[in-house]
């Protein structure tokens, strides 16, 4: 496997971002450490989490994923070798993007991650009750203080992204360098079009979440099969659509031609999109990682990309 890096603002990241949503949820600390070790050994350096992960689990409060990652960083002593992305605005006790909320949230994230800086800090959801300048000014303060290296936005509209970029440019503040939209072969409408146009025009990078559509694009969900997974309900729903069936058939054909896993092909299609820097995919076990990391070496032909485009249209 080839170790490659792509620019994201001032950062240099691997073409597969490891999702940390499973850490402290479906993967305990030992399993999480094993996955993180294997990901780094396989050439990866880009890890994504959020302060809210995994507050949806009974008994959890949020911050569990950051805590696992922070303990791993401390145990391995490798903080300078990895790019850590986390998010603000969705934690049950710290919702929204007010100045006070961001200031409290970033300190909590830094403490749990056991670090003095966050490489990429996302606004998890846009807060349309505020003018963009209210939170961009606070985020700029964090960059100037060295607590954050780059800022980014997840779940934001094209209009608000344009407003934010314009404000940062006009006021000389830190600007978003990336967006994190939901984007995959069976969910293209949220990103493609106006949002992708803004990203391309301003030279941002996209780091899509649900890159494998909650596991559907791994190919393990087939008619008549049951999969033991916390996300099986979401993934299985795609089987009920014509689009889902078409996409699976196209993925199977391309995967067979390359002797590759279906998941690898789905990620390779996404990685080849013009504005995408690195898709995000999570692994609960080390056995799930090779198919994800293999995206770094798989290049699809123009014909194969077109066949997947048409199947997913």
N, C-alpha and C positions, 0 to 999 in steps of 0.2 A: 504494500500500500504506500502511495506517495503522500508525504506530508506537505500540504499546500496551505497558503494563507491568503486571505482577501482583505483589502482595506475597508475599514468602517470608521469614518472620521479619522482620528489619530490612532485608532486601534488596528490591530492585525489579528484576524480571526480565522479559524478553520472553517471549511465549507459545510460542516455539520455542527449545529449548535445542540448541545445536550440539554434536554428539558429536565428541570429539577422538580416538577410537580409531583412525581411519585415518591420522592424522598420524604420519609416520615409519614407516608400514606400506605401505598401498596408495597413499598420496599422499606424494610427496617434499616437500622444504622449499618449493620454488617453487610447487607445486600447493597445498600447505597454506596458504601465505601468501595466495594468490589467493582461496581459499575463505574464509578468515577476513576478508579485506578486503571481499569481496562480501557476506558475512553481516552485517557491521557496517553496510555501506552500505545494506543492505536493512532496517535497523531492529533487528537482533538485538544483544543485549548479554550473553548467557548462554552460557558455554562450559564444557563438561564434559570432564574427562580423569581419569586415575588414574596413580599411580606405576608400576603394572605394565604400562601400555601402552607398547610392544608386545613384551613378553618372549617371546611365543609364536612370534615370527618368528625363524628361524635367523639367528644372528649378532647379534641384539638382546639387550639385558640388562634392559630395562624402563627407563622414564624418557624414552624417545624422544619421545613425544607432548608431555610437559611441556616438554622442551627446545625443540621446534619452537614451541610457544606462547610460551614465555619469550623466544625470539629475536624472534618477531613483535611481542610487546609492547614490547621494547626498541627495535626498528626503527621502530615506529609512535608510540611515546611516548604511548600511550593507556590506560595501566593503570587510571586512574580512571574510564574510560568503560565498562569491561566487568566482568562478574561472573564470576570464575573459580572453578570447582568442581573439586576433585580428591579422591583417596581414599587411605586407608591400610589396610594389612593383607594385601595379596595379592602384593606385590613378592616375587620369588623369594628375595631375601636378607633380607626383612623381613616375614615372615608372622605373622599374628596381631595381637592388640591389647594386648600387654603394655606397661607404662609405658615401658620402654627402647626397644621397637620403635617406638612412636608418636613418641617424642622424636627418634629418629634419622631416621625416615621424614619427619617434617615439615620437618626441616632440609634434607633432600635435595630435597624438592619445592619449597621456597622457593628454593633455589639454582638448580634447573633452570628454574623459572618466572621467575627474575630479578625477584623481588618481595619485599617485606617482610611481606606478609600474604596469606592465602588467604581468599576470601570465604565459601566453603561447603566444609567438610571432612567427607567421608563416612567412616564405618567401612565398608570395602568388603564385608566379610562379617562376620557376627556371630562372636565367639569364645566359644563356650559353655563353654570350659574355665575361663573367668573369670567372676566376679560382675560385673554391669554397673557397679557402683561403681568397680571397679579402673580401667576405661578412661575412664569419664565424668569421674573426678576429674582425670585427665591432660588430657583434652580441655578441661575447664573452665580448667585452668591456661593452656592455649594461648590461650583466649579472653581471659582476664584479662591475658595478656602482649601482646595485640594481634597475635599471629601468625595467628589465625583469627577471623573475624567471627561465623560461625554454624556449627553442627554438624548433621550429618544421618546417616542410616543407609541403607545399601543391603543388600539380601538379608538381611532380618531377619524373624523370626516375629512374629505378633501378640502372643504371650505375652511375648517378650523386649522388644519395643517398649514394651509396657505397663509392664514392670518398669523399664525405663530411664527412662521419663517420670516414673514415680512416684518413683524415686530422686532424679532431678534436682529435682523439686518439693520433696521432703522436705528435701533437703540444701542447697537454694538454689544449685544449680549450673546451668551452661549446659544447656539442654535441646535435644533434637533438634527441628528445625523442619521437616524434610522426610524423606521416604523415597524411595528409588529402587528400585522393584520392576520385574520383567519384567512387561509389561502391554501388550497390543495386541488387535486384533479376533480373532485366532486363538489367543490365549493369555491367558485371563481368570481362570483358576482360582487362580493363585498369589496374586493381589492381591484380587480381589473376595471379599467375605465378612468374616471376622474381621479381617484386616489393614486393609482399607479402613474398617471400623467404628472401629478404634482411631484411625486417621488422622483421621477425621471428628470423633470425639468430642473429640479433643485439639486440633483446629484446625491440623493439620499440612498440608503440601502434598505431593502426589505428583509426582515427576519421572520418568516411566517410561522405562526403557531397552528396546531392541528394539521401539520404537514402530512400526516398519515391518516387524517380523518378519524381520530379516536381508535385507530387500529384497523379500520376497514381496508386501507390501502396496503396492508401487509399481505393480503390475500388469504388470511386464515378464516375469514368469514365467507362461507359458501352456503348455498341453499341446502337445508337439511342438516346443518352442522350447529353444534352448541359450543360456545367458547366460554371458558371460565375466566371472566375478566370484569373488573369494576366498571369498565366502559363499554361492555358488550351491547348494551341497549342502544346507545348512540350509533355504534358501528353497524349493528345489524339492520338499522333502519335504512341504510343506503341500499341494501339488497332489494328493498321493496320498490326501488325506482329503476326505470329503464336506463337512465344515465349510469347508475351504479353498475348494472350488469354489463353495459357496453364498455365501461372503463376497465372492469376486471378482465374482460376478454382481450382488450387491447394490451393491457399490462402483461397478461399471460403470454401473448405472442412475442412481445419485445423481450421479456425475461427469458423465454426459451431460446431466442436467437443469441443471447449473450451468455447463457448459462448462469443467469443472475437471479437473485431473489426479487419477488414482486415489489417488496418495500424499497429495494435499492432503485428500481426503475422509477417508481413514483417520486422518490426524492430527487433523482437525476433530472426528471422532467421539470420539477420545481426549481432546482439549482440552475437550470439552463434558461429560466425566464430572465428577460433583460435587466430587471431592477433587483432581482433577488441576490442577496449576499450569502445567506446561509439559512436553510430551513431548520426548524426546531423539531427534534424527535426525542422521545423519552424511552428509556429501557428500564424495566423492572428487574431484569436479570442480565448477567453477562452474556448469556446465550443469545439474547436479542440484539446485541451490539454489532456483530460482524456485518449483518445486512445493512445497518445504518451507516457504519463507517465506510463501507464499500462505495458509497456515493462519490467519494473523493477520486475514485479511479474510473468510474463509468461515464463514458461519453456517448450520448445517443446521436444517431444520424439525423439529418434534416427530415428524412422520410419517417423515421420512428417518432420524432417529436410531432410531426404533422398528424400521424395516426392517433396519437394520444390526445392532441388538441381536438381533433374531430370527434373522437369518442366521448370527450368530456364537454363538448359544446352544449 
